[in-house]
Amino acid sequence: MKQETIIIDVNESMDNESSTLREMIKKDRVIAFPTETVYGLGGNAYSDEAVKRIFQVKQRPADNPLIVHIHCMEQLNEFTEHIHPDAYRLMKRYWPGPITFIVPIKQGMLSHYVTAGLNTVGVRMPNHDFALQFLRIVDTPIAAPSANMSGRPSPTKFSHIEYDLYGRADVLIRGDDSIVGVESTVVDTTVVPFEIVRPGHITAADIMRETGIEVIYESTTSTTPKSPGMKYRHYAPKQPVYPFKEDFHPKGHVGVIAPAELIKSWNNVVTFELCESVIDVNIAMRNLYKALRFMDAQQVDTVYIYQFPRQERYNALNNRIDKVISSKEEDL
């Protein structure tokens, strides 16, 4: 598919492009926009045509639900109901922020393509000035997965979405690099205790410490995902990816992604320093998708990536890294 693509620069006020953005959403077009987690590819969450276009542009499996983005709490009333009181407490504490809450929907409001047939939906309010400005301008709930081709590394820089989606999406909004660098934490509030079904920057320990609300990590893998990132292999470069071991001895022309303290001067090895030290978890999250896209562009046969300690603070990193590691052929 070849599509005329408009580029809008957020450094020039988006207010100047308000009518264009509103018209695009009204016409069921899709718009890639920056957030603090990763860039998103958004369309009108009420429109079947718009949401189908998101799936078409990304070549995304239809059973993978989308997250709906809002700019104010009042928008929740349009398409959700029976939200747990503790879920409201968490929303008031963490929104805007890199966290999504799965809540019950009002039937017949959202496009059924958003929910992949579920009676719940994930909702978030991004902590990003230009994302919120865009959402206020269009003033409608926006369904938005990450703005990359399905299965590939998520985009944290404008150059990433330009590479993947120019000529496919209708509008690309040029912003700064994403600060968090991995997708939002997703909390299912339709079960008690609440469950984290996709780990992110905000952890269960953070929530307990700051609010006193118990949240656990989902222990089973459902064949019907409630959230993006649960079912399919994701985030991978073109090359096979294997765990990096500290006794690593390179064979052939390979790439290594690891903290700087673990990288040596190997011959014929392309390296990417994910962070300085293993303890630098936030820096590693910010750089992970940049590292995977960097390796995607290199002429290496295989990529080796460091797996972080199996501790809660590294859950989001290891979740994404585990989905990159090659084992057997899987659907993307």
Secondary structure as the mmCIF struct_conf table of DSSP 4:
data_model
#
loop_
_struct_conf.conf_type_id
_struct_conf.id
_struct_conf.beg_label_comp_id
_struct_conf.beg_label_asym_id
_struct_conf.beg_label_seq_id
_struct_conf.end_label_comp_id
_struct_conf.end_label_asym_id
_struct_conf.end_label_seq_id
STRN STRN1 ILE A 6 ASP A 9
TURN_TY1_P TURN_TY1_P1 VAL A 10 ASN A 11
BEND BEND1 GLU A 12 GLU A 12
HELX_RH_3T_P HELX_RH_3T_P1 MET A 14 GLU A 17
HELX_RH_AL_P HELX_RH_AL_P1 SER A 18 LYS A 26
TURN_TY1_P TURN_TY1_P2 LYS A 27 ASP A 28
STRN STRN2 ILE A 31 PHE A 33
BEND BEND2 GLU A 36 VAL A 38
STRN STRN3 GLY A 40 ASN A 44
TURN_TY1_P TURN_TY1_P3 ALA A 45 TYR A 46
HELX_RH_AL_P HELX_RH_AL_P2 ASP A 48 LYS A 58
TURN_TY1_P TURN_TY1_P4 GLN A 59 GLN A 59
TURN_TY1_P TURN_TY1_P5 ALA A 62 ASP A 63
BEND BEND3 ASN A 64 ASN A 64
STRN STRN4 ILE A 67 HIS A 69
BEND BEND4 HIS A 71 CYS A 72
HELX_RH_3T_P HELX_RH_3T_P2 MET A 73 GLN A 75
HELX_RH_AL_P HELX_RH_AL_P3 LEU A 76 PHE A 79
STRN STRN5 THR A 80 THR A 80
HELX_RH_AL_P HELX_RH_AL_P4 PRO A 85 TYR A 94
BEND BEND5 PRO A 96 PRO A 98
STRN STRN6 ILE A 99 PRO A 104
STRN STRN7 ILE A 105 ILE A 105
TURN_TY1_P TURN_TY1_P6 GLN A 107 MET A 109
BEND BEND6 LEU A 110 LEU A 110
HELX_RH_AL_P HELX_RH_AL_P5 HIS A 112 THR A 115
TURN_TY1_P TURN_TY1_P7 ALA A 116 GLY A 117
BEND BEND7 ASN A 119 ASN A 119
STRN STRN8 THR A 120 ARG A 124
HELX_RH_AL_P HELX_RH_AL_P6 ASP A 129 VAL A 138
BEND BEND8 THR A 140 THR A 140
STRN STRN9 ILE A 142 ALA A 143
STRN STRN10 SER A 146 SER A 146
BEND BEND9 ALA A 147 ASN A 148
TURN_TY1_P TURN_TY1_P8 SER A 150 GLY A 151
BEND BEND10 ARG A 152 ARG A 152
HELX_LH_PP_P HELX_LH_PP_P1 PRO A 153 PRO A 155
BEND BEND11 LYS A 157 LYS A 157
HELX_RH_AL_P HELX_RH_AL_P7 PHE A 158 LEU A 165
TURN_TY1_P TURN_TY1_P9 TYR A 166 ARG A 168
BEND BEND12 ALA A 169 ASP A 170
STRN STRN11 VAL A 171 ARG A 174
BEND BEND13 ILE A 179 VAL A 180
BEND BEND14 VAL A 182 VAL A 182
HELX_LH_PP_P HELX_LH_PP_P2 GLU A 183 SER A 184
STRN STRN12 THR A 185 ASP A 188
BEND BEND15 THR A 190 PRO A 193
STRN STRN13 PHE A 194 ARG A 198
BEND BEND16 HIS A 201 ILE A 202
HELX_RH_AL_P HELX_RH_AL_P8 ALA A 204 THR A 211
STRN STRN14 VAL A 215 TYR A 217
BEND BEND17 THR A 220 THR A 220
BEND BEND18 THR A 223 THR A 224
BEND BEND19 LYS A 226 SER A 227
TURN_TY1_P TURN_TY1_P10 PRO A 228 GLY A 229
BEND BEND20 MET A 230 TYR A 232
BEND BEND21 TYR A 235 TYR A 235
BEND BEND22 LYS A 238 GLN A 239
STRN STRN15 VAL A 241 PRO A 243
HELX_LH_PP_P HELX_LH_PP_P3 PHE A 244 LYS A 245
TURN_TY1_P TURN_TY1_P11 GLU A 246 ASP A 247
BEND BEND23 GLY A 252 HIS A 253
STRN STRN16 VAL A 254 ALA A 258
HELX_RH_3T_P HELX_RH_3T_P3 ALA A 260 LEU A 262
TURN_TY1_P TURN_TY1_P12 ASN A 267 ASN A 268
STRN STRN17 VAL A 269 GLU A 273
BEND BEND24 GLU A 276 SER A 277
TURN_TY1_P TURN_TY1_P13 VAL A 278 ILE A 279
HELX_RH_AL_P HELX_RH_AL_P9 VAL A 281 ASP A 296
TURN_TY1_P TURN_TY1_P14 ALA A 297 ALA A 297
BEND BEND25 GLN A 298 GLN A 298
BEND BEND26 ASP A 301 ASP A 301
STRN STRN18 THR A 302 ILE A 305
HELX_LH_PP_P HELX_LH_PP_P4 TYR A 306 PRO A 309
BEND BEND27 ARG A 310 GLN A 311
HELX_RH_3T_P HELX_RH_3T_P4 GLU A 312 TYR A 314
HELX_RH_AL_P HELX_RH_AL_P10 ASN A 315 VAL A 324
BEND BEND28 ILE A 325 ILE A 325
BEND BEND29 SER A 327 LYS A 328
#
